[in-house]
Amino acid sequence: MNETLLFSPLRIRDVEFKNRIVVPPMLQYVADRGFPTPWHITNAGKFAAGGAGLVIVESTKVERRGCGTVGDLGIWEDKFVAPLRDIASFIRSNGATAGIQLGHTGRKGKARRPWEGDGTLSDHELAAVDDVDGWDLIGPSALAFGNGYFTPRALERSEIPDAIDAWGKAAARADQAGFDVVELHAAHGYLIHSFLSPEANQRTDDYGGSEANRMRFAIEVAESVRANWPGSKPLFVRLSIEDEAGWGPAENARLVRILKTKGVDVIDCSTGGLNSKAPNFFRLNEYGYQVQFADYIRREADIMTMAVGLIIHGDQAEAILQDKKADLVAVGREFIHNPNWAMDAAQKLGVDPTFSAVPPQMGYWLEKRARRGFGGNPSTWQKGIASDS
């Protein structure tokens, strides 16, 4: 058996991941009034069964007003704990570590599902939402995300402590639901990111103006979460390392050095999303176009990072780890394309020839076929990035 970093275990605090492959949170937009549906448990379960080390459930909202669409998952009340526990348990029963991302959409809320068209819901569509009065869009300032978006209400200074406390309470519920990892969504123009941004945050109090003031909300959210999340369990934060709107790598490195002292263990390094402009077009069709940011934060802030963005092949992911550009590799849309991506990568890298890393109801039959030597290749024939042309 070949030794790889990709399929080597990694221990963070008291949680051990069986490999360095992560299925990152990917919004599904099919929750029912905040509750998960059978789709959620099937979606997460198939990725766990496919061999991933960590499966992170999509952005789950810490407040009702933090929902982006009518289909967002919720964790703002205790009633959500039991159904979320079913998902966490199912992930673990299929061999993966269970994670959940906590989020708050902020000023980007009241949006359509992406396949239903760009922009926000119409007045007619909003009238059909039974608790629409609770969908109070907030932001650091009363500035819309872009043309055609609703203008949020600027949070009053007196409201900020409760807004921060909502994250801590959500983390406590995530623990009650049995998740092993929590990730805070502080990227892509959502509430925390908008506080960090000099473009979105034009406050004149102690949560706006200077860089230190704009960092305050993110830091206090991390403190609240860590106070309510067991010290034995890892805490991740997703950041837009370059948003191309004034919040870039150097600023993030300074923030991350502080977050590390607050008990954050891993930075999930993404980009963009602060406003309705679409940055990074010149990089979007390059393999691993965001890996450079995981590398930068890892070196500059001396913290573990997770690389994301067009990571397609097993040998590509292995090279990222071997080159010490990240500690974990997130494979998102390619897992949608092939839910058994991790199992497939293991075969191509010469790891786990007996398929023992996946549930036996899968592995038994595949090992039997491989042992028989049927004389051909599986349908996922391409060996890796070296075969791409």
Helices and strands as residue ranges (DSSP letters): E 10-12, E 15-17, E 21-23, H 38-49, E 54-61, G 64-66, E 73-74, G 78-80, H 81-93, E 97-103, G 106-108, G 114-116, H 123-127, G 132-134, E 138-139, E 153-154, G 157-159, H 160-176, E 181-186, H 191-196, H 211-228, E 235-240, H 249-261, E 266-270, H 291-301, E 304-307, H 314-322, E 328-330, H 333-337, H 341-348, H 360-372, G 385-387
